[in-house]
Amino acid sequence: MKKTLVALAVLAASGASMAQSTVTLYGIADVQFNMESSDKTGTSITQNQIGSGGVNGSRFGLKGSEDLGGGLTANFDFQQGFSIDTGAARDEKNNQGIAYNNNAFSRASWVGLAGSFGSTRFGRTPTPFDDVSGAADALFDSNIAPMNSVFKSIGYNIRPANTAAYYTPAFGGFTAAVSYSLGEDKTATTDAGSVTSMMANYAAGPLLAYVGYQTEKLATATVVLNTATGLLTQTNSPVATDSTDYTRLGAAYDFGMAKPMMTYGKVSTGTKSTDEYQLGVDVPFGATTLSASWATSQDNTAKGDAKRTGYGIGAKYALSKRTFAYGGYESDTTTAPNVADIKHSIFAVGMQHRF
């Protein structure tokens, strides 16, 4: 009898412990059919393809938490991207063209604590700058949003490894965060790289406003013209002496019948800098949201005075709370002194399901 009572007590304690812990399998499946065209010196190339991640990158993940008592919880998130068109694990890149070497969880792998003080993360995690980068980008911050075709300030390191991050609790709609990432790449001739990122965000009622800043000392991205495709591509250069700094300001106001948005971006390295602007609007009609956006990006003299301008229109239709269909068209042009204009466009339709 005594042994039975002890066993029951152990089982009860175990059940209580399990009830305080949760593990969730989640993900996004986003598939898209698109026709992408480029035109350089009168030669037009159109590529038809089934792609993955038109609005959000397809991924699956495991996340969970444990109640430690006293208002403290332990949290984790492991996330891997994949290409839904091929089923292959996606070799995520840091937006500077540097691959994450097919890591098991290339999108996120962190553990942290949360409580009344806010929350922490340690490992690989998107930076606070990335949390707000596209928050006021119309056309659903998708690949048909011109901002994602013409802005150079989208070339930041999205999810650096070896990161320590802190997020404040919400205070009347206001939140803030800061992170620091160790490059762990020091050599006999170069110092270790690093990424410092921060953001402040206000979201209450119809108003959204935010500011983000990120500074990087690591392998930097050099944008060049690909003469074969006529598109802008990125190559890598060694660790830079000057840091590369990214700034993002954005705001949106939901009037109900329409939601105008605006974004300012800036990227600078030494004497080189680029200033960028995006204006857009979402207009809801029941389950359908129409969206339009215009964006421009201007380099200074040190960058060659190149200018990129684009526009896009599109729509999203909610099939359920977790599934929507979308489609649209984007066109942009790059102009530079003594160089033929480069024209680029994309027409796309797709569907996304969240689980």
Secondary structure as GFF3:
##gff-version 3
##sequence-region A 1 355
A	DSSP	alpha_helix	2	19	.	.	.	ID=ss1
A	DSSP	beta_strand	21	40	.	.	.	ID=ss2
A	DSSP	beta_strand	43	52	.	.	.	ID=ss3
A	DSSP	beta_strand	59	69	.	.	.	ID=ss4
A	DSSP	beta_strand	72	81	.	.	.	ID=ss5
A	DSSP	beta_strand	108	115	.	.	.	ID=ss6
A	DSSP	beta_strand	118	124	.	.	.	ID=ss7
A	DSSP	alpha_helix	128	133	.	.	.	ID=ss8
A	DSSP	three_ten_helix	139	141	.	.	.	ID=ss9
A	DSSP	alpha_helix	147	150	.	.	.	ID=ss10
A	DSSP	beta_strand	163	167	.	.	.	ID=ss11
A	DSSP	beta_strand	174	182	.	.	.	ID=ss12
A	DSSP	beta_strand	194	204	.	.	.	ID=ss13
A	DSSP	beta_strand	207	217	.	.	.	ID=ss14
A	DSSP	beta_strand	219	226	.	.	.	ID=ss15
A	DSSP	beta_strand	231	239	.	.	.	ID=ss16
A	DSSP	beta_strand	244	253	.	.	.	ID=ss17
A	DSSP	beta_strand	259	269	.	.	.	ID=ss18
A	DSSP	beta_strand	272	285	.	.	.	ID=ss19
A	DSSP	beta_strand	288	299	.	.	.	ID=ss20
A	DSSP	three_ten_helix	301	303	.	.	.	ID=ss21
A	DSSP	beta_strand	307	318	.	.	.	ID=ss22
A	DSSP	beta_strand	323	336	.	.	.	ID=ss23
A	DSSP	beta_strand	339	354	.	.	.	ID=ss24
###
